[in-house]
Amino acid sequence: MENVDPCDRENLCADLSLGLQVANTANTTKRDAANAKIFGIWNTFCKKLNQPCTLGNLKPEHKLCLLIIFGVRY
């Protein structure tokens, strides 16, 4: 975006911001339920490994490994 005219850049940024706000509120009950289900599965996965669901105590490379394993299993 650095090559875009400054006036156009402001308009693009404003449109992007608005689009993200709309997307943030576009959840449906079905999507919320699916997200809750996935989090429950994630939480169970972490508990079995004695890890917090945030993985806050792990090194980045270990976080990535657990995320990949979870993705494969899910």
N, C-alpha and C positions, 0 to 999 in steps of 0.2 A: 504494500500500500504506500510505500515511501515514494513511488513514482507518480502517484495520483495527485492531481491538483489539490491544494490544501482545502479549498471550499468543497470540492467533491468528496474529499476524505472525511470531512466533518459530517456530511450527509450520509455517507456510507456507514460511518461509525454509529450515527444516530439510528439508522435503519437496522443495523446489526443488534444494537442494544434493545430496540423494540422487539425484534424477532426472538431474541433470547428470553425476554420477559414473557412473550406469548407462549413460547415453548415450555417455559417453566410452569405455566398454569394449565397446560393442556393435558393433564393427567385425568384418566378415567378411573372409575371404581375398579374395573377389571385390571387395569395396569397397576394400581396401588396394591391390589391383592396379590398380583404376581410378584411385585417387588418385595412384599412382606414375606411371601413364601420363600423366595430366593434368599433373603436375609436369614430366615430361620434355618435353611439348609446350611448356609455359610456359618452361622453361629454354632450349629451342631458339629460341623467339620472342625472348627477351631477348638471347641471344647474337648473333642477327642484327642487333639494334639496338645492340650493344655496351653493354648495360646489365646490372648485376648482377640476379639473379633477385629480390632483396629490394627493388629499386628505392630503396634507402636514400639514394642521392645526389640524388634528384629532389625537386622541390617537390610538395606534395600535388596540385595541379591537374594536373601532368604525370603523376603516378602514376595518377590517375583516368582520364586520356585513354588511357594504355597499357592499363589494365585493360578499358576499354570496347572498344578496338580488338581486344584479345585475345579478349574474349567474342564479338564479332561474327564474327571469323575462326574461332573454335572451333565 
